[in-house]
Amino acid sequence: MKHFSRILAIVSISIFVLALSVNPLILFVAREQLKARLPGSNAAISGCQFNFFHRIIFNGIQVSKVPVYDLQIKSLTIGFSPASMLKAFRGDIMGAIESCEIIVDYLELNKTRLAGGYLKVSRTNDNGEISCSEFTYEKLKVLGIKGKTRLKDDYLYFDSLSGQLLGGIFQGDSLIKLDSNLGYQLRVDFTNLDLDTFMKDFALDEKAEVSGKVNGFLELQGDNQGLEVLEGNLGSGKEGGVLTIKDTQFLQNMARSSGQALDLVVESFKNYRYNTNKTTLSLEDNNIVFLVNLDGSAGKRSLNITLHNFNPGRIK
C-alpha cells in the first residue's frame, strides 16, 4: 500500500509538473505559428490553459498588420479527444477539432469591421450559436446578428441567421467550406429595407432622393478571392415611394441614350411617385448591375445602374 501511495504521488506530481511545462510550450508554439502563417504581423497571446485529452484555451489573442487587419480575441477554446488527435498527427488539423468557442472583441479586415462576436460550434451536436453586435462592410452596417451553427465534415453551417439592416430585418442561411479557399454560400431574405436610410448611409443622397421600403432576397457564392455568383430581387411594399434624381451627369447620359430632351428627362424623374418597384441584381464581370423598373400613375420608369469594380479580387 505504501508503494502504491508513493507511485500515485509521483505520478500526480509528474502530471502537475508536465502540465506546468506544457502550457508555456504550447503558448510558444502557438505564437510562432501565428507569426509564420501571418508574416509581417504583430502577434501576441497572453495566456494558455491545457486540459489533457479534452480542450485547450487561449486568452488575449492579438494579431495586427496595420492597415490590412487588426484582430483581438478575448478567448478561444478548442475541444478535442484522444481519437480526434490521431487526425492531427496525420496532418488533418481541422478534422482533429471536435468543438470550438470563440469570443471576438473586434476585427478589422480591409473594408470589414466586426465588434462583439461570439461563435460556438461542435461536431457532436447541432446546438451551436453565433452572434455579433455590429458588422460593417464599407458603409453597410448590420446590427444584432444571431443564429445557429453546426460543423459537419469540412463545412461550417450558419442556420436561422437574423439581424437588423437598413431599418429593416433579414433572415437567412449560409455555409463556409473550411479549406484554403474558404468557399461560401449565402441566401438572405429582406423585409422592410428603408431606401432613404440606404441613400443616406452610402452618402448617395446628393445624387438622388428616394423613399419607400423593399422586400426581397439575395444569393451570394464565392471564396476568399471574391464573388462568383450574385443574384437578387427586390420589390416595393404596398405604399410605394417617391424618387427624385439630382445627378446631372446621370440625367444627361440618360437623355443622350434615350434621345429625349434633357428637360423632359429631368422632369420625369422629379418627385416621381411609384406604386411598384421591381429591381434585379446580378454580377457581370467585376461589376454589380441593378435593373430597376418602376411603375406609377405618371407612367413607367426604367433605370440601369452599374456599380463598377465591386469585385476586384476575382480574376475572370
N, C-alpha and C positions, 0 to 999 in steps of 0.2 A: 504493500500500500504506500509505503514511503517512497519507493522508487517510482510508482505511478504518479504520485503527487509532485515529485521532483521533475519528472518528464513533462507533466502538464504545465508546470510553472515555466519550465524552459521554453516549451512550445509557445505559450502565451506571450512571454517576454519577446521571443523571436519574432512573432507576428506583429507585436506592437512596434518593435524596432524597425521591422521591414516596412510597416505602414508609414512610419515617420520618414523613412528614406525614400519610399516610392513617391509620395506626394511631391517633394521638390524635383524628383527626376521627371515625373510626368509634366510638371509645370515647365521645366526647362525644355523638354522635347516639344511641348505644345507651342511655346513661344518661338522656337526655332522653325517649326513647321509653318507658322503664320508668316514669318519673315521670308521663308523660302518660297512659299506659294504666292505671296504678295510682295514682290521685290520693290524696294524703294519706299516701303510704308513704315510708319512707326507703329509697333505692336507691343501691347502690354497686357498681362493677365495678373491680377492682384492675388488670387488665391485658388487653391485646388483641394478637393476632398475626394478620396478614392475609397470605394467600398468594394472589396474583392468579389468578383463574380456577380455584381449587381448593378452598380452605377458609378459614374464619375461626374463631379460637379465642378465647373469652372466659374469663378466670380470675377467681376470687374474687368471684362474684356474690352479693350480699346484698340481700335485699328484705324489709322488715318493716313491718307495721302492727299493732302490739300493741293488743289481744289477738286480732285477727282472723287474722293469718297471720305466719309467720316462716320465711324460706327462705334457706338457704345452699348455693350450688352451687360445688363445687371447680373444675370446668371444664365448658365447653360448646363442643363442636366442631360446626360446621355445614359440610357439604360441598355444593358446587355446581359447575356447569360453565358455560362461555360460553352454551351453548344454553339451559340452565335459567334463566340470569339474564334472558333475554328475557321469561320469565313474570313475573319480579319487576317489570320495567319496565311490564308490562301490569296490575300490581296483584295478581297471583296469588303472594303471598309463600310460602304453603305449597307450591305447585306448584314453586317455584324450588328448594326444599330437596331434594337428592338423598340426603343421609345426615345422621345426627345421632348424636352420642355425648355423653352427659351423666353426670357423677358428682355425686351429691347427698349432701352431708354430713348434712343434716337438713331436715325440713319439718314445720311445724305449721300446720294449716289448720282452724280451728273445732275439730271433735271428732277430727280426723285427725292422726296423727303418724307420720313416716317417718324412718328412720335407715339410713345406709349403702346408698343407692340407686344403681343403675347401669342405664343404658339405651343400647343401640347398635342402630341400625336403618338400613336402606338401601333405596332403590328398585331398585337394580341386582342385589341378591341377597337370599336368604332366610336368611342366616346371622346375623341379629341376635340379641342377648341382652338379658335383663332379670334383675336380681337385687335383692334387698332383705334386709338383715339383720334388720330389725324393722319391722313395720307395725302400727299400733294405731288402732282406731276405738272411741272411748269406752273401754270396758273389755275389748273384744275384741282379743286380741294374736295376730298371725301372725308366725311366725319362718321364716327360711331360704327365702324366696321365690326361685324361679328359673324361667326359661322361655326360649322362643324368640320373636323378634319379626320382623315384616315390615311393609313400608309399601307399600300399593297404592292408587293413586288418592287419595281423601281419607280412607282408613281405615288405622288403626294396629291390627295384629293381634297378639295375645299367644297363642302356641300352647304346648301341653305345660307349662302352669303347674303348679307343685307347691310344697308348703310344709308346715309343721307348725302345727296348730291344735288347741287344747283337748286336748292329749295324743295326738291322732291326726294323720292326714295328709289333704291334699286334693290333687286334680288337676283341671285344667280348662282352658278356653279363653275368650278374651274379645276384644272389639274396641271401638274408640272411633272415632267419626266426627270428623275434625278440622275442625270448623266452630265457629261461635259458640255453638251449643247443647251441643256435646260429648256427643252421644248415645252410649250404651254398651249393650253386651250382655255377659252373663257367665253361664257354666254351669260349676259345680264339683261334683265328686263327693267325698264324705267317706268315710273309713274309720276306725273305732275312735275316734270322738269320745267323750271321757270326760264323763259328765253331772255327776259330782261336781266335776270341775275347772270346768265351766261355772257351777255354782251358786256356787262359792267366788269365782271371778273376777268375777262380776257381783254379789257381795255379796247373794245370794239364799238363803244357807244358813240364815238366821234364819227364813225363811218356809217352807222345805221342805228335806228331805234326800232325795237320790235317787242311787242308784248304778247302774252299768251303762254299756255303750258302745253307740253307734248308728252306723249306716251310712246313706248316702242321697245326695241331690242337692239343689241349689238353683239356680234360674234367676232372674236379675235383668235388668231392662231399664229404662232411664231416661235422664236427661240432667242438665245442671247445675242444673235446677230441682227435681229429686227423682226418686223412683222412680215408674215407670209400671206395671211388672209385677214381681211377686214370687211365685214358686211353688216348692214344695219338698216332699219326702217324706223322712222318717227312719224307720228301723226298727232294732229292737234286735238285738244279737248273740245267739248261741246261749245264752249264760249268763244272759240276763235281767238282773234287778236288783231293788232294794228301794226303795220310796217311802214317806216319811212327810211329811204336810203339817202344818205347825205354825202356819200363818197363821190365826188365829182368825176374822178378818173374812171371809176367803175361805170357810172352812168354814161359817160362819153363812149366808152368801149361798147356798152350795150346798144347805144344809139347807132354806132357805126356798124355793128354786126347785124342789127335788125333792119337798117335802112330807114329808121324813123327819125324825125326831127328831135333834137336834144330836149327842147322844152316840153314835148309831149311825153318823152320817157321820164323826165323829172317829175312831171305832174302825175303820171300813172303810178309812181312809187312814193307819193307824198300822202301820208295819212291813209294809206290803202287798208281798208278793212277786209280781212279774210275770215271766212267761216270754216274752211278746211285747209289743212296743211299736211301734205304728204311729201316726206323727204327720205331719200335713199342715200346711203353712204357706201362707198366702195374704195378699194385700193388699186390704183393704176400706177405701175412702176413704183416710184417712191412718193407718190402724191395721194392725198385723200380727196376724193371728189364727192361733193354734195349736190344732188339734183333735187331742187326744191320746186314743188308745184302747189300753187295757192289758188283758191277759188273763193270769190266773194260776190257781192251784189254789183260791184263795178266791173266784173269780168274776171278772167283768169290771168295769173302771172306765173312765169317760169324763170328760175334762176339756176345757173350752173356756176358753182363756187369751188375753186381748187385750192387746197392747202398744200403748197409746194414743199418738197424736200422734208416731209414729215418723218421719213423712214430712211435716213442717210446710211445707217449701218448695213442695210441689206443690199447685196450686190446681185443684180439680176443676171 
